[in-house]
Amino acid sequence: MPVLSAPSWLRRASAELALLAAVGVVMALLGPFETAMRPLTVGLPYWLICMVGGGLIGIAVDSQIRHVVAGFWPRLLLVSTLMTAPVTALVWTVNHQMFGGSLDAHGAAILALNVFVVSFATMALRQLAWGQASSSPPLPPTRPTPDAAPDPTAAFRLRLSAKRRAARLIALEAEDHYLRVHTDAGQELITARFGDALDELRDTPGFRTHRSWWVAADAIHEVRWLRGRGEARLTCGLLVPISRGQAAPLKAAGWF
C-alpha cells in the first residue's frame, strides 16, 4: 500500500509542539526561577505545561498579526507583549494548582516580567527556526508572464543585413531576380524570389497590391482608386501601384 504523507499543516503543528516541548525540557534542566529546588519529576511537567501552553498562546497571537506587522523585531516585540497577560494567567494557575499559595500585586508584576522575558526568548527562537521570511505578508501568487508572440517577419529578416534586420518592414518590390526591401532604415536590394518572400511573410499583416509589390498593413497612409487603377501612399511617402486583380483585399479592409 502507498504511504500517504502527512498534510503540511500537520507537519508544521508537530514541529511547533516539538520545539516548545524541547524548550520546556531545557528549562526544566536549567531550573530557573527557583524551580531547581524541586525534583525533576515535578519541574519537568511544570515547564512542559507552561512552555507548551504559553507557546500555543503566543502562536495564536502571532497568527493574527504576522500579516500586518513587518520586520523581525517589531513582530517579536508585539507578540511577546500581547501574550504576556494570558500566559501570566496560565503560569499563575499552574503554580497555584501544583504548589499552592497566593500572589500579591508585587509578586504578580515580577511574574509578568519573568513571563515576558521567557516569552520574548521563546518566540525569538521560533521566528529564527522558521525563518525571518515568515514574518512578512505572503506575496500574491505570481501570474506567469505569457511568452511574447513570435515575430511573423523573423524568417524573412534573416535575409537582410544587420543594419536593417531590426528595422520596420514597409514594402517589398520585385525587380527581376532581385527584391528591393523598403524599411524605415532605408532600402536594400537582396537576391530572392518574390514568391518565396511572400511565403515567408504569409502570417504578417499586409497586402499584395500588384504582381511585383507587397506592403505592410501598418505602412499604408491612404489609398486612391481612379478609373480602374489605384495607388497606395505609404507612411514613408512611397507611392505603390494597386492592380485591379489585387484590389479586393484592400477594399474588404475598408481602404476604399
Phi, psi and omega in degrees: 000142179291145179271122181274129178282148180291146177301155183298324181293327180288321177296319179295316180297320179296320179293321179299312181296321179296320179296313181294321179294322178297319177296319178299319179296317179298317180296322179295322180287324179285325177066047178287168177056041174069009178286347177293341180286347182258155180295154182298331179294340176262316183295324182295307178297327179300310183287327176297317179296313183293316185285317179291313179297312179296321179296321178295323175297316179297321178295320178297318177295315182298323181295338181273338186244348187293339180273351182242347180245116181264151177099140183297307186288316177301318179296315181297315181295317182292317179298314181298322180291314184290331182274348186299314183297307180294326179290324176300318178297321178296312183296319179297320179296317179295317178301315183294319182288324185269327187238348181074191179089173181237178185220123177270183184297317180295317179296323178295321179293317178298317180298316180298321179295317178296319179297318180299316181297313181293320179296317180300314181293319182293315181290330175295316178299320180295314180297321177294323181295322182268354178093140182295338182299333181290348179282346182268150177300140180297137179284145177297150180301136181279126178283135179297135179283122180297143179296142178297142180298137180297145179285117182292346179264003188302315182296319180291323183298337179296342178283341186272162175288164182300330183296326186244004184295330180259005183284163177287129180277127183252307184200161174237140180228120181281133177225095183054241181267012182242170180223122177267119182259122179261124178228172177283001174250017179107184182262157176211133179261122182235160175270110182193151175277139181300319180297321178294321179295317179297323179294321179288337181256019186296334180264004181267129178302119181181177183225138167273112186266343186204166180299341181235017182225140168225137180231145175289141184300321183278002179262355182277127178265313177203160179232135177236138180230118183220129171053049173080004176218159181219174176210149179246129174265123182270167183297337179273359181096353181289138175260126184241131180288150176237118179275159180300321182291339182253010186279334187303313180299323179292321179294319179296330178279357175089017181283337175200000000 
